[in-house]
Amino acid sequence: MTSTSRPLLNRRLAEFGTTIFAEMSALALSTGSINLGQGFPDTDGPEEVREAAVRALRDGRGNQYPPGPGVPELRTAIAAHQERRYGLSYDPDTEVLVTAGATEAIAATLLALLEPGDEVIAFEPYYDSYAASIAMAGGTRVPVTLRPHEGSFRLDLDELRAAVTDRTRLLLVNTPHNPTGTVLTRAELAAIAELAVERDLLVVTDEVYEHLVFDDSEHLPLATFPGMRERTVTIGSAGKTFSFTGWKVGWVTSTPGLVTAVRSAKQFLTYVASGPFQYAVAEALALPDSYFSAFREDMLAKRDLLAAGLTEAGFEVFRPAGTYFITTDIRPLGESDGFAFCRALPERAGVVAIPNAVFYDHREAGAPFVRFAFCKRAQVLEEAVKRLKSLAG
Ligand SMILES: *Cc1c(COP(=O)(O)O)cnc(C)c1O
């Protein structure tokens, strides 16, 4: 066989063609639809944070390769944030690593910690980069399905326990959870922690929506649970919290041993990234509580606007306790195939959404669910709601 007659994309990645987001965003453009598919805000974050980036750039801070672990100002700010919010103390020099967004943190962590054949348990539906990163690391993903229960998607703890085998290396947790909006409760997290300790598992926890938690829900980092700090890699990001998703500033907090391992992989992925933005995010993390509560209130109002509109349009709505996504069930509309529904929706109603099935291995389990993002301006959401109401007939 010549080198080009063999499939060019290797077997590990063969199942990951172009993402659904590319297809749906193209459809949004060609039909003039409102794009509630991909989760990025349509307004930038705080002006003072943007100005901080401009200042850093002008002052020549971060225009050349920043230090591999991240600039000291940002590492210190991350450690201070974890301490102030959660009482978790990390040494900025040995226990904090700055990455090119949470995406690189996830990839580097899995590339560093997995041997080929190691099993990784992840909640299904899962964020799309998890599957690809597990595959690139040669791991085997073992999905545990979150199922609808009394208005939200919940974890079946017995199913989780049963999924652990002698080959399980790590649990990949995401709370607040994209795409379902589930925020794991203290009891659920305690059970996960107990299981991790009992079976001696590493835990990677993606907490990029830590500041987007609504109503009575509370974000509790897994690292705060007994026996967890020493086995948990916590992943955060500035993108979602400060509405600068293009800056790609993320981070890892963990033990010196785990951080060193993750850095070993990270240094050969990007080495470093986002120089001037690192200084700006250091300032953003030190913003007063009023910024974080105003951001949450603003997103809460958007959630309520879109949730009410989707309900009126005939969807069953799973009101999210966190994140900026709403998962819906399309069966009350007489539909059952989320893929077909989302491909037709731009023509039918001028709105783009994402079929949750793409986040599942067990596609049939996710078939009737469709995700809408609400991190958009109120008038955009209002127009989307108006359009979607045409579905109700
Ligand atoms: C957006 C998102 C990420 C990626 O974050 P970046 O910092 O943009 O790389 C990771 N995990 C989840 C669950 C996300 O929604």
The ligand as a MOL file (V3000), in Angstrom:
LIG
                    3D

  0  0  0     0  0            999 V3000
M  V30 BEGIN CTAB
M  V30 COUNTS 15 15 0 0 0
M  V30 BEGIN ATOM
M  V30 1 C -15.7930 25.3150 26.7720 0
M  V30 2 C -15.4280 24.1020 27.5510 0
M  V30 3 C -14.0920 23.6940 27.6680 0
M  V30 4 C -12.9670 24.3580 26.9020 0
M  V30 5 O -12.5110 25.4780 27.5180 0
M  V30 6 P -11.3750 26.3690 26.8200 0
M  V30 7 O -10.7920 27.0990 27.9690 0
M  V30 8 O -12.0470 27.2400 25.8200 0
M  V30 9 O -10.4000 25.4430 26.1670 0
M  V30 10 C -13.7990 22.5990 28.4450 0
M  V30 11 N -14.7810 21.9190 29.0800 0
M  V30 12 C -16.0690 22.2590 28.9690 0
M  V30 13 C -17.0910 21.4580 29.6780 0
M  V30 14 C -16.4380 23.3480 28.1880 0
M  V30 15 O -17.7300 23.6540 28.0290 0
M  V30 END ATOM
M  V30 BEGIN BOND
M  V30 1 1 1 2
M  V30 2 1 2 3
M  V30 3 2 2 14
M  V30 4 1 3 4
M  V30 5 2 3 10
M  V30 6 1 4 5
M  V30 7 1 5 6
M  V30 8 2 6 7
M  V30 9 1 6 8
M  V30 10 1 6 9
M  V30 11 1 10 11
M  V30 12 2 11 12
M  V30 13 1 12 13
M  V30 14 1 12 14
M  V30 15 1 14 15
M  V30 END BOND
M  V30 END CTAB
M  END
